[in-house]
Every structure is written in C-alpha cells, then in structure tokens.
Amino acid sequence: MAIKHISIIIENNDTVEELNRLLHEYGHFIIGRMGIPYRVKNINIISIALDAPKDTISSLAGKIGNLPGVSVKTALSAK
C-alpha cells in the first residue's frame, strides 16, 4: 500500500455529483478529505489523502481527471 495525496480543482460544478460518486466508490481507501470552496473564483479545491495500492490510486486519479472541468494531481510518499 502507498500513501498518496490527490489534489483536485473543480471548475465545472456540474461534475460534482459524479466526483462524489467516484470518491464514495473508493471511500474505503480514503484517510481524509478536505474541501475548500473558493467563491471569488467560482472553483472548489479538494485535497484527499489515501492509503491504497498504486494502481488503485492511479485508476481513481485517471477517472477524476477525465471529468470535464476537473484538474487532478497526485503525490506519492516514499514509504
């Protein structure tokens, strides 16, 4: 298992329902989640910490990245 961080920026609020569905599907891997609405720029920023196999995390990040108006970046721990 790898500890990984996923950063998500949502510019299209129409994708929030699908994003939440994906996060629920992978919920047993999620250690913690923080969401920040940035109303001035009309975007949402979500930070997620996960403990999961690398391929599972890559799969989730890929699905999130395919949502319209959503940007995603990941960082992996060395341990």
PDB file of N, CA, C and O in Angstrom:
ATOM      1  N   MET A   1       0.841  -1.178   0.000  1.00  0.00           N
ATOM      2  CA  MET A   1       0.000   0.000   0.000  1.00  0.00           C
ATOM      3  C   MET A   1       0.888   1.244   0.000  1.00  0.00           C
ATOM      4  O   MET A   1       1.985   1.245   0.559  1.00  0.00           O
ATOM      5  N   ALA A   2       0.395   2.286  -0.630  1.00  0.00           N
ATOM      6  CA  ALA A   2       1.125   3.545  -0.719  1.00  0.00           C
ATOM      7  C   ALA A   2       0.266   4.664  -0.151  1.00  0.00           C
ATOM      8  O   ALA A   2      -0.956   4.668  -0.305  1.00  0.00           O
ATOM      9  N   ILE A   3       0.919   5.605   0.501  1.00  0.00           N
ATOM     10  CA  ILE A   3       0.216   6.797   0.955  1.00  0.00           C
ATOM     11  C   ILE A   3       0.324   7.807  -0.177  1.00  0.00           C
ATOM     12  O   ILE A   3       1.412   8.080  -0.684  1.00  0.00           O
ATOM     13  N   LYS A   4      -0.799   8.345  -0.555  1.00  0.00           N
ATOM     14  CA  LYS A   4      -0.815   9.250  -1.687  1.00  0.00           C
ATOM     15  C   LYS A   4      -1.757  10.397  -1.407  1.00  0.00           C
ATOM     16  O   LYS A   4      -2.725  10.274  -0.657  1.00  0.00           O
ATOM     17  N   HIS A   5      -1.448  11.499  -2.025  1.00  0.00           N
ATOM     18  CA  HIS A   5      -2.276  12.694  -1.908  1.00  0.00           C
ATOM     19  C   HIS A   5      -2.794  13.043  -3.294  1.00  0.00           C
ATOM     20  O   HIS A   5      -2.040  13.050  -4.267  1.00  0.00           O
ATOM     21  N   ILE A   6      -4.073  13.328  -3.373  1.00  0.00           N
ATOM     22  CA  ILE A   6      -4.671  13.770  -4.632  1.00  0.00           C
ATOM     23  C   ILE A   6      -5.212  15.176  -4.417  1.00  0.00           C
ATOM     24  O   ILE A   6      -5.977  15.422  -3.484  1.00  0.00           O
ATOM     25  N   SER A   7      -4.811  16.090  -5.285  1.00  0.00           N
ATOM     26  CA  SER A   7      -5.334  17.459  -5.277  1.00  0.00           C
ATOM     27  C   SER A   7      -6.256  17.617  -6.476  1.00  0.00           C
ATOM     28  O   SER A   7      -5.910  17.242  -7.597  1.00  0.00           O
ATOM     29  N   ILE A   8      -7.427  18.172  -6.227  1.00  0.00           N
ATOM     30  CA  ILE A   8      -8.434  18.311  -7.277  1.00  0.00           C
ATOM     31  C   ILE A   8      -8.924  19.753  -7.316  1.00  0.00           C
ATOM     32  O   ILE A   8      -9.228  20.342  -6.279  1.00  0.00           O
ATOM     33  N   ILE A   9      -8.998  20.314  -8.510  1.00  0.00           N
ATOM     34  CA  ILE A   9      -9.609  21.636  -8.702  1.00  0.00           C
ATOM     35  C   ILE A   9     -10.798  21.455  -9.624  1.00  0.00           C
ATOM     36  O   ILE A   9     -10.676  20.928 -10.730  1.00  0.00           O
ATOM     37  N   ILE A  10     -11.952  21.902  -9.149  1.00  0.00           N
ATOM     38  CA  ILE A  10     -13.199  21.763  -9.906  1.00  0.00           C
ATOM     39  C   ILE A  10     -13.613  23.130 -10.427  1.00  0.00           C
ATOM     40  O   ILE A  10     -13.894  24.044  -9.651  1.00  0.00           O
ATOM     41  N   GLU A  11     -13.646  23.261 -11.750  1.00  0.00           N
ATOM     42  CA  GLU A  11     -14.074  24.499 -12.383  1.00  0.00           C
ATOM     43  C   GLU A  11     -15.478  24.370 -12.972  1.00  0.00           C
ATOM     44  O   GLU A  11     -16.089  25.368 -13.355  1.00  0.00           O
ATOM     45  N   ASN A  12     -15.981  23.152 -13.042  1.00  0.00           N
ATOM     46  CA  ASN A  12     -17.309  22.884 -13.597  1.00  0.00           C
ATOM     47  C   ASN A  12     -18.142  22.197 -12.518  1.00  0.00           C
ATOM     48  O   ASN A  12     -17.981  21.000 -12.282  1.00  0.00           O
ATOM     49  N   ASN A  13     -19.022  22.936 -11.868  1.00  0.00           N
ATOM     50  CA  ASN A  13     -19.815  22.380 -10.767  1.00  0.00           C
ATOM     51  C   ASN A  13     -20.772  21.278 -11.205  1.00  0.00           C
ATOM     52  O   ASN A  13     -21.302  20.559 -10.358  1.00  0.00           O
ATOM     53  N   ASP A  14     -21.005  21.130 -12.496  1.00  0.00           N
ATOM     54  CA  ASP A  14     -21.865  20.052 -12.985  1.00  0.00           C
ATOM     55  C   ASP A  14     -21.228  18.681 -12.767  1.00  0.00           C
ATOM     56  O   ASP A  14     -21.921  17.667 -12.846  1.00  0.00           O
ATOM     57  N   THR A  15     -19.925  18.629 -12.497  1.00  0.00           N
ATOM     58  CA  THR A  15     -19.222  17.358 -12.311  1.00  0.00           C
ATOM     59  C   THR A  15     -19.178  16.899 -10.859  1.00  0.00           C
ATOM     60  O   THR A  15     -18.720  15.791 -10.580  1.00  0.00           O
ATOM     61  N   VAL A  16     -19.644  17.723  -9.935  1.00  0.00           N
ATOM     62  CA  VAL A  16     -19.519  17.415  -8.502  1.00  0.00           C
ATOM     63  C   VAL A  16     -20.221  16.111  -8.136  1.00  0.00           C
ATOM     64  O   VAL A  16     -19.681  15.326  -7.357  1.00  0.00           O
ATOM     65  N   GLU A  17     -21.393  15.867  -8.669  1.00  0.00           N
ATOM     66  CA  GLU A  17     -22.131  14.642  -8.341  1.00  0.00           C
ATOM     67  C   GLU A  17     -21.349  13.403  -8.767  1.00  0.00           C
ATOM     68  O   GLU A  17     -21.250  12.443  -8.003  1.00  0.00           O
ATOM     69  N   GLU A  18     -20.796  13.413  -9.969  1.00  0.00           N
ATOM     70  CA  GLU A  18     -20.012  12.274 -10.455  1.00  0.00           C
ATOM     71  C   GLU A  18     -18.725  12.123  -9.645  1.00  0.00           C
ATOM     72  O   GLU A  18     -18.322  11.004  -9.329  1.00  0.00           O
ATOM     73  N   LEU A  19     -18.083  13.229  -9.311  1.00  0.00           N
ATOM     74  CA  LEU A  19     -16.872  13.176  -8.490  1.00  0.00           C
ATOM     75  C   LEU A  19     -17.183  12.549  -7.133  1.00  0.00           C
ATOM     76  O   LEU A  19     -16.444  11.680  -6.672  1.00  0.00           O
ATOM     77  N   ASN A  20     -18.253  12.975  -6.497  1.00  0.00           N
ATOM     78  CA  ASN A  20     -18.629  12.408  -5.206  1.00  0.00           C
ATOM     79  C   ASN A  20     -18.950  10.919  -5.312  1.00  0.00           C
ATOM     80  O   ASN A  20     -18.669  10.157  -4.387  1.00  0.00           O
ATOM     81  N   ARG A  21     -19.532  10.502  -6.424  1.00  0.00           N
ATOM     82  CA  ARG A  21     -19.805   9.083  -6.633  1.00  0.00           C
ATOM     83  C   ARG A  21     -18.500   8.284  -6.690  1.00  0.00           C
ATOM     84  O   ARG A  21     -18.388   7.216  -6.089  1.00  0.00           O
ATOM     85  N   LEU A  22     -17.521   8.816  -7.419  1.00  0.00           N
ATOM     86  CA  LEU A  22     -16.219   8.156  -7.506  1.00  0.00           C
ATOM     87  C   LEU A  22     -15.537   8.080  -6.138  1.00  0.00           C
ATOM     88  O   LEU A  22     -14.994   7.042  -5.760  1.00  0.00           O
ATOM     89  N   LEU A  23     -15.573   9.188  -5.407  1.00  0.00           N
ATOM     90  CA  LEU A  23     -14.932   9.201  -4.093  1.00  0.00           C
ATOM     91  C   LEU A  23     -15.626   8.227  -3.143  1.00  0.00           C
ATOM     92  O   LEU A  23     -14.966   7.589  -2.323  1.00  0.00           O
ATOM     93  N   HIS A  24     -16.932   8.109  -3.245  1.00  0.00           N
ATOM     94  CA  HIS A  24     -17.654   7.141  -2.420  1.00  0.00           C
ATOM     95  C   HIS A  24     -17.244   5.712  -2.787  1.00  0.00           C
ATOM     96  O   HIS A  24     -17.069   4.866  -1.910  1.00  0.00           O
ATOM     97  N   GLU A  25     -17.094   5.453  -4.080  1.00  0.00           N
ATOM     98  CA  GLU A  25     -16.698   4.131  -4.565  1.00  0.00           C
ATOM     99  C   GLU A  25     -15.329   3.721  -4.007  1.00  0.00           C
ATOM    100  O   GLU A  25     -15.112   2.548  -3.702  1.00  0.00           O
ATOM    101  N   TYR A  26     -14.416   4.671  -3.873  1.00  0.00           N
ATOM    102  CA  TYR A  26     -13.073   4.412  -3.360  1.00  0.00           C
ATOM    103  C   TYR A  26     -12.941   4.805  -1.885  1.00  0.00           C
ATOM    104  O   TYR A  26     -11.829   4.907  -1.368  1.00  0.00           O
ATOM    105  N   GLY A  27     -14.062   5.024  -1.215  1.00  0.00           N
ATOM    106  CA  GLY A  27     -14.074   5.550   0.147  1.00  0.00           C
ATOM    107  C   GLY A  27     -13.308   4.730   1.160  1.00  0.00           C
ATOM    108  O   GLY A  27     -12.765   5.297   2.108  1.00  0.00           O
ATOM    109  N   HIS A  28     -13.240   3.412   0.998  1.00  0.00           N
ATOM    110  CA  HIS A  28     -12.534   2.582   1.972  1.00  0.00           C
ATOM    111  C   HIS A  28     -11.017   2.791   1.924  1.00  0.00           C
ATOM    112  O   HIS A  28     -10.306   2.326   2.815  1.00  0.00           O
ATOM    113  N   PHE A  29     -10.513   3.484   0.896  1.00  0.00           N
ATOM    114  CA  PHE A  29      -9.093   3.816   0.810  1.00  0.00           C
ATOM    115  C   PHE A  29      -8.787   5.227   1.325  1.00  0.00           C
ATOM    116  O   PHE A  29      -7.628   5.565   1.564  1.00  0.00           O
ATOM    117  N   ILE A  30      -9.820   6.040   1.495  1.00  0.00           N
ATOM    118  CA  ILE A  30      -9.625   7.449   1.852  1.00  0.00           C
ATOM    119  C   ILE A  30      -9.363   7.591   3.347  1.00  0.00           C
ATOM    120  O   ILE A  30     -10.156   7.146   4.177  1.00  0.00           O
ATOM    121  N   ILE A  31      -8.230   8.223   3.678  1.00  0.00           N
ATOM    122  CA  ILE A  31      -7.871   8.512   5.065  1.00  0.00           C
ATOM    123  C   ILE A  31      -8.566   9.798   5.513  1.00  0.00           C
ATOM    124  O   ILE A  31      -9.110   9.866   6.615  1.00  0.00           O
ATOM    125  N   GLY A  32      -8.544  10.802   4.661  1.00  0.00           N
ATOM    126  CA  GLY A  32      -9.163  12.077   4.983  1.00  0.00           C
ATOM    127  C   GLY A  32      -9.395  12.904   3.738  1.00  0.00           C
ATOM    128  O   GLY A  32      -8.763  12.700   2.701  1.00  0.00           O
ATOM    129  N   ARG A  33     -10.315  13.839   3.865  1.00  0.00           N
ATOM    130  CA  ARG A  33     -10.712  14.677   2.727  1.00  0.00           C
ATOM    131  C   ARG A  33     -11.026  16.075   3.237  1.00  0.00           C
ATOM    132  O   ARG A  33     -11.673  16.242   4.271  1.00  0.00           O
ATOM    133  N   MET A  34     -10.559  17.079   2.498  1.00  0.00           N
ATOM    134  CA  MET A  34     -10.859  18.468   2.844  1.00  0.00           C
ATOM    135  C   MET A  34     -11.291  19.194   1.576  1.00  0.00           C
ATOM    136  O   MET A  34     -10.609  19.132   0.553  1.00  0.00           O
ATOM    137  N   GLY A  35     -12.408  19.870   1.649  1.00  0.00           N
ATOM    138  CA  GLY A  35     -12.900  20.645   0.517  1.00  0.00           C
ATOM    139  C   GLY A  35     -12.941  22.120   0.860  1.00  0.00           C
ATOM    140  O   GLY A  35     -13.369  22.510   1.946  1.00  0.00           O
ATOM    141  N   ILE A  36     -12.493  22.929  -0.077  1.00  0.00           N
ATOM    142  CA  ILE A  36     -12.475  24.378   0.117  1.00  0.00           C
ATOM    143  C   ILE A  36     -13.184  25.040  -1.054  1.00  0.00           C
ATOM    144  O   ILE A  36     -12.679  25.000  -2.176  1.00  0.00           O
ATOM    145  N   PRO A  37     -14.340  25.647  -0.822  1.00  0.00           N
ATOM    146  CA  PRO A  37     -14.979  26.408  -1.899  1.00  0.00           C
ATOM    147  C   PRO A  37     -14.315  27.783  -1.999  1.00  0.00           C
ATOM    148  O   PRO A  37     -14.223  28.510  -1.009  1.00  0.00           O
ATOM    149  N   TYR A  38     -13.860  28.128  -3.188  1.00  0.00           N
ATOM    150  CA  TYR A  38     -13.253  29.435  -3.413  1.00  0.00           C
ATOM    151  C   TYR A  38     -14.235  30.226  -4.258  1.00  0.00           C
ATOM    152  O   TYR A  38     -14.146  30.244  -5.486  1.00  0.00           O
ATOM    153  N   ARG A  39     -15.161  30.869  -3.593  1.00  0.00           N
ATOM    154  CA  ARG A  39     -16.285  31.520  -4.261  1.00  0.00           C
ATOM    155  C   ARG A  39     -15.869  32.690  -5.149  1.00  0.00           C
ATOM    156  O   ARG A  39     -16.520  32.967  -6.157  1.00  0.00           O
ATOM    157  N   VAL A  40     -14.797  33.370  -4.781  1.00  0.00           N
ATOM    158  CA  VAL A  40     -14.316  34.511  -5.571  1.00  0.00           C
ATOM    159  C   VAL A  40     -13.992  34.074  -7.001  1.00  0.00           C
ATOM    160  O   VAL A  40     -14.278  34.799  -7.955  1.00  0.00           O
ATOM    161  N   LYS A  41     -13.402  32.899  -7.145  1.00  0.00           N
ATOM    162  CA  LYS A  41     -13.023  32.381  -8.467  1.00  0.00           C
ATOM    163  C   LYS A  41     -14.017  31.346  -9.003  1.00  0.00           C
ATOM    164  O   LYS A  41     -13.838  30.823 -10.103  1.00  0.00           O
ATOM    165  N   ASN A  42     -15.075  31.048  -8.217  1.00  0.00           N
ATOM    166  CA  ASN A  42     -16.081  30.058  -8.594  1.00  0.00           C
ATOM    167  C   ASN A  42     -15.460  28.687  -8.881  1.00  0.00           C
ATOM    168  O   ASN A  42     -15.801  28.032  -9.866  1.00  0.00           O
ATOM    169  N   ILE A  43     -14.538  28.264  -7.998  1.00  0.00           N
ATOM    170  CA  ILE A  43     -13.942  26.939  -8.096  1.00  0.00           C
ATOM    171  C   ILE A  43     -14.005  26.270  -6.727  1.00  0.00           C
ATOM    172  O   ILE A  43     -14.232  26.923  -5.708  1.00  0.00           O
ATOM    173  N   ASN A  44     -13.801  24.959  -6.727  1.00  0.00           N
ATOM    174  CA  ASN A  44     -13.693  24.186  -5.499  1.00  0.00           C
ATOM    175  C   ASN A  44     -12.366  23.454  -5.514  1.00  0.00           C
ATOM    176  O   ASN A  44     -11.938  22.946  -6.550  1.00  0.00           O
ATOM    177  N   ILE A  45     -11.718  23.403  -4.362  1.00  0.00           N
ATOM    178  CA  ILE A  45     -10.437  22.726  -4.212  1.00  0.00           C
ATOM    179  C   ILE A  45     -10.646  21.585  -3.222  1.00  0.00           C
ATOM    180  O   ILE A  45     -11.159  21.795  -2.123  1.00  0.00           O
ATOM    181  N   ILE A  46     -10.253  20.387  -3.613  1.00  0.00           N
ATOM    182  CA  ILE A  46     -10.400  19.227  -2.745  1.00  0.00           C
ATOM    183  C   ILE A  46      -9.040  18.565  -2.580  1.00  0.00           C
ATOM    184  O   ILE A  46      -8.314  18.352  -3.551  1.00  0.00           O
ATOM    185  N   SER A  47      -8.710  18.246  -1.343  1.00  0.00           N
ATOM    186  CA  SER A  47      -7.476  17.562  -1.000  1.00  0.00           C
ATOM    187  C   SER A  47      -7.839  16.225  -0.369  1.00  0.00           C
ATOM    188  O   SER A  47      -8.625  16.175   0.577  1.00  0.00           O
ATOM    189  N   ILE A  48      -7.266  15.136  -0.893  1.00  0.00           N
ATOM    190  CA  ILE A  48      -7.611  13.796  -0.409  1.00  0.00           C
ATOM    191  C   ILE A  48      -6.331  13.024  -0.091  1.00  0.00           C
ATOM    192  O   ILE A  48      -5.407  12.984  -0.904  1.00  0.00           O
ATOM    193  N   ALA A  49      -6.281  12.414   1.090  1.00  0.00           N
ATOM    194  CA  ALA A  49      -5.197  11.513   1.471  1.00  0.00           C
ATOM    195  C   ALA A  49      -5.728  10.082   1.393  1.00  0.00           C
ATOM    196  O   ALA A  49      -6.809   9.783   1.901  1.00  0.00           O
ATOM    197  N   LEU A  50      -4.958   9.204   0.752  1.00  0.00           N
ATOM    198  CA  LEU A  50      -5.379   7.816   0.569  1.00  0.00           C
ATOM    199  C   LEU A  50      -4.276   6.851   0.992  1.00  0.00           C
ATOM    200  O   LEU A  50      -3.093   7.190   0.977  1.00  0.00           O
ATOM    201  N   ASP A  51      -4.686   5.649   1.367  1.00  0.00           N
ATOM    202  CA  ASP A  51      -3.771   4.540   1.615  1.00  0.00           C
ATOM    203  C   ASP A  51      -4.290   3.388   0.775  1.00  0.00           C
ATOM    204  O   ASP A  51      -5.254   2.719   1.145  1.00  0.00           O
ATOM    205  N   ALA A  52      -3.638   3.162  -0.364  1.00  0.00           N
ATOM    206  CA  ALA A  52      -4.134   2.183  -1.332  1.00  0.00           C
ATOM    207  C   ALA A  52      -2.989   1.729  -2.229  1.00  0.00           C
ATOM    208  O   ALA A  52      -1.949   2.385  -2.284  1.00  0.00           O
ATOM    209  N   PRO A  53      -3.171   0.616  -2.932  1.00  0.00           N
ATOM    210  CA  PRO A  53      -2.180   0.212  -3.931  1.00  0.00           C
ATOM    211  C   PRO A  53      -2.032   1.301  -5.003  1.00  0.00           C
ATOM    212  O   PRO A  53      -2.983   2.017  -5.317  1.00  0.00           O
ATOM    213  N   LYS A  54      -0.836   1.405  -5.547  1.00  0.00           N
ATOM    214  CA  LYS A  54      -0.554   2.452  -6.547  1.00  0.00           C
ATOM    215  C   LYS A  54      -1.502   2.377  -7.743  1.00  0.00           C
ATOM    216  O   LYS A  54      -1.962   3.407  -8.236  1.00  0.00           O
ATOM    217  N   ASP A  55      -1.796   1.161  -8.211  1.00  0.00           N
ATOM    218  CA  ASP A  55      -2.671   1.055  -9.386  1.00  0.00           C
ATOM    219  C   ASP A  55      -4.096   1.499  -9.081  1.00  0.00           C
ATOM    220  O   ASP A  55      -4.782   2.017  -9.962  1.00  0.00           O
ATOM    221  N   THR A  56      -4.549   1.303  -7.847  1.00  0.00           N
ATOM    222  CA  THR A  56      -5.876   1.753  -7.439  1.00  0.00           C
ATOM    223  C   THR A  56      -5.940   3.273  -7.433  1.00  0.00           C
ATOM    224  O   THR A  56      -6.905   3.871  -7.908  1.00  0.00           O
ATOM    225  N   ILE A  57      -4.898   3.885  -6.887  1.00  0.00           N
ATOM    226  CA  ILE A  57      -4.846   5.346  -6.819  1.00  0.00           C
ATOM    227  C   ILE A  57      -4.737   5.933  -8.223  1.00  0.00           C
ATOM    228  O   ILE A  57      -5.376   6.941  -8.526  1.00  0.00           O
ATOM    229  N   SER A  58      -3.944   5.318  -9.064  1.00  0.00           N
ATOM    230  CA  SER A  58      -3.809   5.798 -10.441  1.00  0.00           C
ATOM    231  C   SER A  58      -5.135   5.686 -11.190  1.00  0.00           C
ATOM    232  O   SER A  58      -5.487   6.563 -11.979  1.00  0.00           O
ATOM    233  N   SER A  59      -5.860   4.608 -10.940  1.00  0.00           N
ATOM    234  CA  SER A  59      -7.164   4.425 -11.575  1.00  0.00           C
ATOM    235  C   SER A  59      -8.137   5.520 -11.144  1.00  0.00           C
ATOM    236  O   SER A  59      -8.829   6.105 -11.977  1.00  0.00           O
ATOM    237  N   LEU A  60      -8.188   5.795  -9.843  1.00  0.00           N
ATOM    238  CA  LEU A  60      -9.069   6.850  -9.337  1.00  0.00           C
ATOM    239  C   LEU A  60      -8.679   8.205  -9.920  1.00  0.00           C
ATOM    240  O   LEU A  60      -9.538   8.953 -10.387  1.00  0.00           O
ATOM    241  N   ALA A  61      -7.392   8.519  -9.892  1.00  0.00           N
ATOM    242  CA  ALA A  61      -6.936   9.809 -10.419  1.00  0.00           C
ATOM    243  C   ALA A  61      -7.269   9.942 -11.904  1.00  0.00           C
ATOM    244  O   ALA A  61      -7.644  11.021 -12.362  1.00  0.00           O
ATOM    245  N   GLY A  62      -7.135   8.853 -12.654  1.00  0.00           N
ATOM    246  CA  GLY A  62      -7.472   8.886 -14.079  1.00  0.00           C
ATOM    247  C   GLY A  62      -8.951   9.143 -14.310  1.00  0.00           C
ATOM    248  O   GLY A  62      -9.321   9.919 -15.192  1.00  0.00           O
ATOM    249  N   LYS A  63      -9.799   8.491 -13.520  1.00  0.00           N
ATOM    250  CA  LYS A  63     -11.246   8.697 -13.655  1.00  0.00           C
ATOM    251  C   LYS A  63     -11.628  10.132 -13.295  1.00  0.00           C
ATOM    252  O   LYS A  63     -12.459  10.747 -13.963  1.00  0.00           O
ATOM    253  N   ILE A  64     -11.017  10.656 -12.239  1.00  0.00           N
ATOM    254  CA  ILE A  64     -11.295  12.042 -11.846  1.00  0.00           C
ATOM    255  C   ILE A  64     -10.817  12.999 -12.930  1.00  0.00           C
ATOM    256  O   ILE A  64     -11.522  13.947 -13.276  1.00  0.00           O
ATOM    257  N   GLY A  65      -9.633  12.758 -13.463  1.00  0.00           N
ATOM    258  CA  GLY A  65      -9.066  13.626 -14.497  1.00  0.00           C
ATOM    259  C   GLY A  65      -9.860  13.638 -15.782  1.00  0.00           C
ATOM    260  O   GLY A  65      -9.752  14.582 -16.564  1.00  0.00           O
ATOM    261  N   ASN A  66     -10.657  12.610 -16.019  1.00  0.00           N
ATOM    262  CA  ASN A  66     -11.491  12.555 -17.227  1.00  0.00           C
ATOM    263  C   ASN A  66     -12.796  13.323 -17.097  1.00  0.00           C
ATOM    264  O   ASN A  66     -13.518  13.488 -18.080  1.00  0.00           O
ATOM    265  N   LEU A  67     -13.103  13.792 -15.895  1.00  0.00           N
ATOM    266  CA  LEU A  67     -14.323  14.581 -15.712  1.00  0.00           C
ATOM    267  C   LEU A  67     -14.122  15.966 -16.330  1.00  0.00           C
ATOM    268  O   LEU A  67     -13.060  16.564 -16.158  1.00  0.00           O
ATOM    269  N   PRO A  68     -15.114  16.480 -17.041  1.00  0.00           N
ATOM    270  CA  PRO A  68     -14.963  17.799 -17.666  1.00  0.00           C
ATOM    271  C   PRO A  68     -14.847  18.913 -16.626  1.00  0.00           C
ATOM    272  O   PRO A  68     -15.619  18.968 -15.669  1.00  0.00           O
ATOM    273  N   GLY A  69     -13.875  19.794 -16.829  1.00  0.00           N
ATOM    274  CA  GLY A  69     -13.701  20.929 -15.935  1.00  0.00           C
ATOM    275  C   GLY A  69     -13.041  20.585 -14.618  1.00  0.00           C
ATOM    276  O   GLY A  69     -13.144  21.342 -13.652  1.00  0.00           O
ATOM    277  N   VAL A  70     -12.352  19.431 -14.567  1.00  0.00           N
ATOM    278  CA  VAL A  70     -11.679  18.998 -13.339  1.00  0.00           C
ATOM    279  C   VAL A  70     -10.205  18.758 -13.636  1.00  0.00           C
ATOM    280  O   VAL A  70      -9.856  18.095 -14.613  1.00  0.00           O
ATOM    281  N   SER A  71      -9.342  19.309 -12.777  1.00  0.00           N
ATOM    282  CA  SER A  71      -7.898  19.076 -12.859  1.00  0.00           C
ATOM    283  C   SER A  71      -7.489  18.257 -11.644  1.00  0.00           C
ATOM    284  O   SER A  71      -8.004  18.467 -10.545  1.00  0.00           O
ATOM    285  N   VAL A  72      -6.562  17.321 -11.841  1.00  0.00           N
ATOM    286  CA  VAL A  72      -6.125  16.464 -10.744  1.00  0.00           C
ATOM    287  C   VAL A  72      -4.612  16.272 -10.801  1.00  0.00           C
ATOM    288  O   VAL A  72      -4.037  16.127 -11.880  1.00  0.00           O
ATOM    289  N   LYS A  73      -3.978  16.272  -9.638  1.00  0.00           N
ATOM    290  CA  LYS A  73      -2.549  15.991  -9.497  1.00  0.00           C
ATOM    291  C   LYS A  73      -2.376  15.047  -8.326  1.00  0.00           C
ATOM    292  O   LYS A  73      -3.146  15.098  -7.367  1.00  0.00           O
ATOM    293  N   THR A  74      -1.359  14.174  -8.393  1.00  0.00           N
ATOM    294  CA  THR A  74      -1.109  13.237  -7.308  1.00  0.00           C
ATOM    295  C   THR A  74       0.323  13.375  -6.818  1.00  0.00           C
ATOM    296  O   THR A  74       1.207  13.816  -7.553  1.00  0.00           O
ATOM    297  N   ALA A  75       0.538  12.991  -5.564  1.00  0.00           N
ATOM    298  CA  ALA A  75       1.872  12.913  -4.975  1.00  0.00           C
ATOM    299  C   ALA A  75       1.936  11.631  -4.164  1.00  0.00           C
ATOM    300  O   ALA A  75       0.992  11.303  -3.446  1.00  0.00           O
ATOM    301  N   LEU A  76       3.037  10.905  -4.271  1.00  0.00           N
ATOM    302  CA  LEU A  76       3.197   9.615  -3.630  1.00  0.00           C
ATOM    303  C   LEU A  76       4.291   9.682  -2.579  1.00  0.00           C
ATOM    304  O   LEU A  76       5.336  10.291  -2.809  1.00  0.00           O
ATOM    305  N   SER A  77       4.062   9.062  -1.424  1.00  0.00           N
ATOM    306  CA  SER A  77       5.095   9.025  -0.394  1.00  0.00           C
ATOM    307  C   SER A  77       6.168   8.018  -0.784  1.00  0.00           C
ATOM    308  O   SER A  77       5.922   7.123  -1.594  1.00  0.00           O
ATOM    309  N   ALA A  78       7.344   8.162  -0.215  1.00  0.00           N
ATOM    310  CA  ALA A  78       8.432   7.239  -0.489  1.00  0.00           C
ATOM    311  C   ALA A  78       8.289   5.947   0.310  1.00  0.00           C
ATOM    312  O   ALA A  78       8.962   4.961   0.009  1.00  0.00           O
ATOM    313  N   LYS A  79       7.434   5.935   1.311  1.00  0.00           N
ATOM    314  CA  LYS A  79       7.291   4.745   2.171  1.00  0.00           C
ATOM    315  C   LYS A  79       6.133   3.893   1.752  1.00  0.00           C
ATOM    316  O   LYS A  79       5.873   2.859   2.367  1.00  0.00           O
TER     317      LYS A  79
END
